Amino acid sequence: MTSEQTYWQQTKEAIIRYAGEIGIDKIGFATADPFLDLKERLEVHRESGFESGFEEPDLEKRTDPTLTIPEARSLIAIALAYPSKMKNPPKSVPGAYRGILSRSAWGTDYHHVLREKMEKLTAFIRDLEPGAMIESMVDTGGLSDRAVAERAGIGWSGKNCAIITPEFGSWVYLGELVTSLPLPPDAPIEEGCGDCNICVDACPTGALVQGGQLNSQRCVAFLTQVKDFIPDEFRSKIGNRLYGCDTCQTVCPKNKGKHFDYHPEFSPDPEVAKPLLVPILSMGNREFKEVFGKSSSAWRGRKPIQRNAILALAHFKDQSAVPDLIRLLQKDPRPVIRGTAAWALGKIGGTQAGEALQEALSLEKDEEALAEIHKGLALWQQEATV
């Protein structure tokens, strides 16, 4: 090893030590070469119509680190473990049904927590190397977090499209730094999913087209975040999920027994992570921010979560929610909420729901909401004849 190689190895080791001191659970290093194989996969993904629309649209930016920093030589991937279990979760019972946020949305928004740790790591590296060029990104950057993490040896890319680490399973948040420093790279992890196909088979909407490929348009986690009406075929698949979906992770054998509560910021408030559904229906923006504002689930605003709460009440066929749903049908200014409430009333059934739907038929002016009222009435008639 040359003196220069020794110097950069020592620099890398200093970075690793400091990362541990500030609570980074895993760190890995990789070259900043373009992700050529990934670019080909992303092109096929786009052509197949599998994108969510939340991604960076420029495939070059997603696969070439030098478009983030022209002098890029290395990538530093970090991972923070988050809990998979909730202490004393409240029970969902008739008359007090509850929804659920995915584990990635428990506690404080991970973007803030990761960003703070990456800012500290960046400052430390700049102290070591004042001339270093560094750019950090968490989820919202151009590069693929999973591709960087996989190359840097954080874990392998599972058939559930999550990075699976030997230590923490897939219960990890990812972030990365792009830097001009020539740091020695780590080797990718060879372990993989093998013949296991449990996650693909368990996906409620068949969104995992094949191992490692996700049709985002069918993914429940994506559907819970859109602001429009959820397509009919998926509504009954949402269950009581208010934000995100953990099915492909909870069934994964590599996650069995994995639970890490290292970071108090990620510990869930049970009343937020598993909230009562009916109170969500009447939340204004201020109350919504007070309850959900610290969670990453709030980034799309209250409408998707309120719509999902309506679907959850339909899933439970909660008769006690009918007056609240009728109020939304009659008075809410948002067609998506009025229409989803109409559909839910039809699913729940009962005389009161049917009368409200009939009345709304002559009052509704929005075409999409009106179509949902017709769907609701059709469902109501089916329920009435059962």
C-alpha positions as CSV (number, residue, x, y, z in Angstrom):
1,M,0.0,0.0,0.0
2,T,1.4,3.4,-1.0
3,S,1.7,6.3,1.4
4,E,-1.2,7.9,-0.4
5,Q,-3.4,4.8,-0.1
6,T,-2.5,4.5,3.6
7,Y,-3.5,8.2,4.1
8,W,-7.0,7.7,2.5
9,Q,-7.5,4.4,4.4
10,Q,-6.8,6.3,7.6
11,T,-9.2,9.1,6.6
12,K,-11.8,6.5,5.9
13,E,-11.3,4.9,9.3
14,A,-11.6,8.2,11.0
15,I,-14.9,8.8,9.2
16,I,-16.2,5.4,10.3
17,R,-15.3,6.1,13.9
18,Y,-17.0,9.5,13.9
19,A,-20.1,8.1,12.2
20,G,-20.4,5.6,15.1
21,E,-20.0,8.4,17.6
22,I,-22.9,10.4,16.2
23,G,-25.3,7.4,16.0
24,I,-25.0,6.3,12.4
25,D,-25.7,2.5,12.6
26,K,-23.9,1.5,9.4
27,I,-21.7,3.2,6.9
28,G,-20.2,2.0,3.6
29,F,-18.0,3.4,0.9
30,A,-18.2,3.1,-2.9
31,T,-16.7,4.4,-6.1
32,A,-18.6,7.3,-7.9
33,D,-18.6,5.4,-11.2
34,P,-21.9,5.7,-13.2
35,F,-24.5,3.1,-12.5
36,L,-24.8,1.8,-16.0
37,D,-26.8,-1.4,-15.3
38,L,-29.2,0.7,-13.2
39,K,-29.8,3.1,-16.0
40,E,-30.8,0.3,-18.3
41,R,-33.2,-1.1,-15.6
42,L,-34.7,2.4,-15.0
43,E,-35.3,2.9,-18.8
44,V,-37.2,-0.4,-18.9
45,H,-39.1,0.6,-15.7
46,R,-40.2,3.9,-17.3
47,E,-41.2,2.2,-20.6
48,S,-43.3,-0.3,-18.6
49,G,-45.2,2.6,-16.8
50,F,-44.0,1.4,-13.4
51,E,-42.7,4.8,-12.1
52,S,-44.5,6.5,-9.2
53,G,-43.9,10.1,-10.4
54,F,-42.1,11.0,-7.1
55,E,-38.7,10.1,-8.5
56,E,-36.1,12.4,-10.0
57,P,-37.2,12.5,-13.7
58,D,-33.7,12.8,-15.1
59,L,-32.3,9.3,-15.4
60,E,-28.8,10.7,-16.0
61,K,-28.9,12.4,-12.6
62,R,-30.1,9.2,-11.0
63,T,-27.2,7.2,-12.3
64,D,-24.2,9.5,-12.7
65,P,-22.7,10.9,-9.5
66,T,-20.6,13.4,-11.5
67,L,-23.9,15.3,-12.3
68,T,-24.1,16.0,-8.6
69,I,-20.5,16.9,-8.2
70,P,-18.3,17.0,-11.3
71,E,-15.2,16.0,-9.3
72,A,-17.0,13.0,-7.6
73,R,-14.7,10.2,-6.7
74,S,-16.5,8.4,-3.8
75,L,-19.9,7.7,-2.4
76,I,-20.6,7.3,1.3
77,A,-23.7,5.5,2.2
78,I,-25.2,5.5,5.7
79,A,-28.1,3.6,7.3
80,L,-30.1,4.2,10.5
81,A,-32.1,1.4,12.0
82,Y,-35.7,2.0,13.0
83,P,-38.1,0.0,15.2
84,S,-40.3,-2.7,13.8
85,K,-42.4,-3.1,17.0
86,M,-44.7,-0.8,19.0
87,K,-44.9,-0.9,22.8
88,N,-48.4,-1.4,24.0
89,P,-50.2,-0.7,20.7
90,P,-53.8,0.4,21.2
91,K,-56.4,-2.1,20.0
92,S,-58.8,-1.5,17.1
93,V,-62.3,-2.3,18.3
94,P,-65.8,-1.8,17.0
95,G,-66.8,1.9,17.5
96,A,-63.2,2.8,17.9
97,Y,-61.4,1.5,14.9
98,R,-57.9,2.6,14.2
99,G,-55.7,3.1,11.2
100,I,-51.9,2.4,10.9
101,L,-48.9,4.2,9.6
102,S,-46.1,2.2,8.1
103,R,-43.1,1.8,10.4
104,S,-41.0,4.2,8.2
105,A,-43.4,7.0,9.3
106,W,-43.3,6.3,13.0
107,G,-41.7,8.9,15.2
108,T,-39.9,12.0,13.9
109,D,-39.6,12.4,10.1
110,Y,-36.5,10.5,9.3
111,H,-35.4,13.1,6.6
112,H,-34.7,15.6,9.5
113,V,-32.9,13.0,11.6
114,L,-30.7,11.7,8.8
115,R,-30.0,15.2,7.4
116,E,-28.8,16.4,10.8
117,K,-26.4,13.4,11.1
118,M,-25.2,13.8,7.6
119,E,-24.5,17.5,8.2
120,K,-22.4,16.6,11.2
121,L,-20.6,14.0,9.1
122,T,-20.0,16.5,6.3
123,A,-18.6,19.1,8.8
124,F,-16.3,16.4,10.2
125,I,-15.0,15.4,6.8
126,R,-14.4,19.1,5.9
127,D,-12.4,19.5,9.1
128,L,-10.2,16.6,8.0
129,E,-10.1,17.7,4.4
130,P,-10.9,21.5,4.0
131,G,-10.8,21.3,0.2
132,A,-13.3,18.4,0.0
133,M,-16.4,18.8,-2.2
134,I,-19.4,17.1,-0.5
135,E,-23.1,16.9,-1.3
136,S,-25.5,15.1,0.9
137,M,-28.9,13.7,0.0
138,V,-31.7,11.9,1.8
139,D,-34.5,10.4,-0.4
140,T,-35.0,13.6,-2.3
141,G,-31.6,13.7,-4.1
142,G,-30.9,12.6,-7.6
143,L,-29.2,9.3,-7.0
144,S,-30.9,6.1,-6.1
145,D,-30.4,5.5,-2.4
146,R,-30.7,1.8,-2.8
147,A,-28.2,1.6,-5.6
148,V,-25.6,3.5,-3.6
149,A,-26.2,1.5,-0.5
150,E,-25.9,-1.8,-2.4
151,R,-22.6,-0.8,-4.1
152,A,-21.3,0.4,-0.7
153,G,-21.9,-2.9,1.0
154,I,-24.8,-1.7,3.3
155,G,-26.9,-4.6,2.2
156,W,-28.3,-6.3,-0.9
157,S,-31.3,-5.3,-2.9
158,G,-34.1,-7.7,-2.0
159,K,-37.0,-9.0,-4.1
160,N,-39.2,-6.6,-2.0
161,C,-37.2,-3.7,-3.5
162,A,-35.7,-2.8,-0.1
163,I,-32.1,-2.9,1.0
164,I,-31.7,-5.8,3.3
165,T,-28.8,-5.5,5.8
166,P,-27.5,-8.6,7.7
167,E,-27.7,-6.7,11.0
168,F,-31.0,-4.8,10.8
169,G,-32.9,-6.5,8.0
170,S,-34.7,-4.0,5.8
171,W,-35.8,-1.8,8.8
172,V,-33.3,1.0,7.8
173,Y,-33.4,4.5,6.5
174,L,-30.8,5.4,3.8
175,G,-28.8,8.5,2.9
176,E,-25.6,9.2,1.0
177,L,-22.8,11.7,0.5
178,V,-21.1,12.3,-2.8
179,T,-17.5,13.5,-2.3
180,S,-14.4,14.4,-4.3
181,L,-12.3,12.4,-1.9
182,P,-10.8,9.1,-3.2
183,L,-11.8,7.0,-0.3
184,P,-11.2,3.2,-0.5
185,P,-14.4,1.4,-1.5
186,D,-16.1,-1.5,0.3
187,A,-17.2,-4.7,-1.3
188,P,-20.9,-5.3,-2.0
189,I,-22.6,-8.0,0.1
190,E,-23.1,-11.2,-1.8
191,E,-26.0,-12.6,0.3
192,G,-29.3,-12.5,-1.4
193,C,-32.9,-13.7,-1.3
194,G,-32.2,-17.0,-3.1
195,D,-35.3,-18.9,-4.0
196,C,-37.5,-17.1,-1.4
197,N,-40.5,-15.5,-3.1
198,I,-42.6,-14.8,0.0
199,C,-42.8,-11.0,-0.4
200,V,-43.8,-11.3,-4.1
201,D,-46.6,-13.7,-3.2
202,A,-47.7,-11.7,-0.2
203,C,-48.0,-8.3,-1.9
204,P,-51.7,-7.3,-1.6
205,T,-51.9,-5.8,-5.1
206,G,-49.3,-7.8,-7.0
207,A,-47.1,-4.7,-7.3
208,L,-43.9,-6.8,-7.1
209,V,-43.9,-7.8,-10.7
210,Q,-40.9,-10.0,-10.2
211,G,-38.1,-10.1,-7.6
212,G,-36.6,-6.7,-7.4
213,Q,-39.0,-4.9,-9.8
214,L,-41.9,-2.8,-8.5
215,N,-44.9,-1.5,-10.4
216,S,-45.3,1.7,-8.3
217,Q,-48.7,2.4,-9.8
218,R,-50.0,-0.8,-8.0
219,C,-48.0,-0.4,-4.8
220,V,-50.2,0.3,-1.7
221,A,-47.5,2.5,-0.2
222,F,-47.7,4.7,-3.3
223,L,-51.5,4.6,-3.5
224,T,-51.9,5.8,0.0
225,Q,-49.9,9.0,-1.0
226,V,-51.7,10.0,-4.1
227,K,-54.2,12.9,-3.8
228,D,-56.8,11.7,-6.3
229,F,-59.3,8.9,-6.1
230,I,-57.8,5.5,-5.6
231,P,-58.8,3.2,-8.5
232,D,-61.6,0.8,-7.6
233,E,-59.6,-2.4,-7.8
234,F,-57.3,-1.3,-5.0
235,R,-59.7,0.2,-2.5
236,S,-60.4,-3.0,-0.7
237,K,-56.7,-3.8,-0.6
238,I,-55.8,-0.6,1.4
239,G,-57.3,-2.1,4.6
240,N,-56.7,0.3,7.5
241,R,-53.4,1.6,6.1
242,L,-53.3,5.4,6.3
243,Y,-49.8,5.8,5.0
244,G,-47.4,3.3,3.5
245,C,-47.4,-0.5,3.6
246,D,-45.1,-2.9,5.4
247,T,-46.4,-6.2,4.1
248,C,-43.4,-7.1,1.9
249,Q,-41.1,-6.3,4.9
250,T,-43.1,-8.0,7.7
251,V,-43.3,-11.3,5.8
252,C,-39.5,-11.3,4.9
253,P,-37.7,-14.1,6.8
254,K,-34.6,-11.8,6.9
255,N,-36.6,-9.4,9.2
256,K,-37.7,-12.1,11.6
257,G,-36.8,-11.0,15.1
258,K,-35.3,-7.8,14.0
259,H,-36.2,-4.8,16.1
260,F,-34.0,-1.9,17.0
261,D,-34.9,1.0,19.1
262,Y,-31.6,2.8,19.0
263,H,-33.0,6.2,18.2
264,P,-35.6,7.8,20.5
265,E,-36.7,10.1,17.7
266,F,-38.1,7.1,15.8
267,S,-40.0,5.6,18.7
268,P,-43.7,5.8,17.8
269,D,-46.4,7.6,19.7
270,P,-49.1,4.9,19.5
271,E,-51.9,7.4,19.2
272,V,-50.2,8.9,16.1
273,A,-48.8,5.7,14.6
274,K,-52.1,3.8,15.2
275,P,-54.7,6.6,15.4
276,L,-58.5,6.5,15.8
277,L,-60.1,6.8,12.4
278,V,-63.2,8.9,13.0
279,P,-61.4,12.0,14.5
280,I,-59.2,12.2,11.4
281,L,-62.3,13.0,9.3
282,S,-63.0,16.3,11.0
283,M,-59.4,17.5,11.3
284,G,-58.5,20.9,9.9
285,N,-55.1,21.8,8.7
286,R,-53.9,23.1,12.0
287,E,-55.0,20.0,14.0
288,F,-53.6,17.7,11.3
289,K,-50.2,19.4,11.6
290,E,-50.3,19.2,15.4
291,V,-51.0,15.4,15.3
292,F,-49.1,14.2,12.2
293,G,-46.7,17.2,11.5
294,K,-43.6,15.5,12.9
295,S,-44.2,12.3,10.9
296,S,-43.0,11.8,7.4
297,S,-46.6,10.8,6.6
298,A,-47.6,14.5,6.6
299,W,-45.6,15.5,3.5
300,R,-48.6,15.1,1.2
301,G,-51.0,17.0,3.5
302,R,-54.2,15.8,5.1
303,K,-56.3,14.9,2.1
304,P,-54.7,11.5,1.3
305,I,-54.8,10.5,5.0
306,Q,-58.4,11.6,5.4
307,R,-59.4,9.7,2.2
308,N,-57.5,6.6,3.5
309,A,-59.3,6.9,6.8
310,I,-62.6,6.8,4.9
311,L,-61.5,3.7,3.1
312,A,-60.5,2.1,6.4
313,L,-63.9,2.8,7.9
314,A,-65.5,1.2,4.8
315,H,-63.1,-1.8,5.3
316,F,-64.3,-2.2,8.9
317,K,-68.0,-1.5,7.8
318,D,-68.1,0.9,10.8
319,Q,-71.8,1.8,11.3
320,S,-70.9,4.3,14.0
321,A,-69.0,6.4,11.3
322,V,-72.0,6.8,9.1
323,P,-73.1,10.3,10.4
324,D,-69.5,11.6,10.0
325,L,-69.3,10.2,6.5
326,I,-72.7,11.8,5.6
327,R,-71.4,15.1,6.9
328,L,-68.4,14.8,4.5
329,L,-70.6,13.8,1.6
330,Q,-72.9,16.8,2.1
331,K,-70.4,19.5,3.2
332,D,-66.8,18.8,2.4
333,P,-65.5,21.2,-0.3
334,R,-63.2,18.5,-1.8
335,P,-64.7,16.2,-4.5
336,V,-62.2,13.4,-3.7
337,I,-63.4,13.4,0.0
338,R,-67.1,13.7,-0.9
339,G,-66.8,10.9,-3.5
340,T,-64.8,8.5,-1.3
341,A,-67.3,9.1,1.5
342,A,-70.1,8.2,-0.9
343,W,-68.4,5.0,-1.9
344,A,-67.7,4.1,1.8
345,L,-71.4,4.7,2.7
346,G,-72.4,2.2,0.0
347,K,-69.9,-0.3,1.4
348,I,-71.1,0.1,5.0
349,G,-74.8,0.1,4.0
350,G,-77.9,0.7,6.2
351,T,-81.0,2.9,5.8
352,Q,-79.3,6.2,6.8
353,A,-76.5,5.7,4.3
354,G,-78.9,4.9,1.5
355,E,-81.1,7.9,2.1
356,A,-78.0,10.2,2.2
357,L,-76.7,8.8,-1.1
358,Q,-80.1,9.3,-2.8
359,E,-80.3,12.9,-1.6
360,A,-76.7,13.6,-2.7
361,L,-77.5,12.3,-6.2
362,S,-79.6,15.4,-7.0
363,L,-77.3,17.9,-5.2
364,E,-73.7,16.9,-6.4
365,K,-72.3,19.0,-9.2
366,D,-68.8,17.5,-9.6
367,E,-68.8,14.7,-12.3
368,E,-66.2,12.5,-10.6
369,A,-67.9,12.8,-7.2
370,L,-71.3,12.1,-8.8
371,A,-69.8,8.9,-10.4
372,E,-68.8,7.8,-6.9
373,I,-72.3,8.4,-5.6
374,H,-73.6,6.1,-8.3
375,K,-71.0,3.5,-7.3
376,G,-72.0,3.9,-3.6
377,L,-75.6,3.4,-4.4
378,A,-74.8,0.2,-6.4
379,L,-72.8,-1.1,-3.5
380,W,-75.6,-0.1,-1.1
381,Q,-78.1,-2.1,-3.1
382,Q,-75.8,-5.1,-3.1
383,E,-75.5,-4.8,0.7
384,A,-79.3,-4.5,1.0
385,T,-79.9,-7.7,-0.9
386,V,-77.3,-9.8,1.0
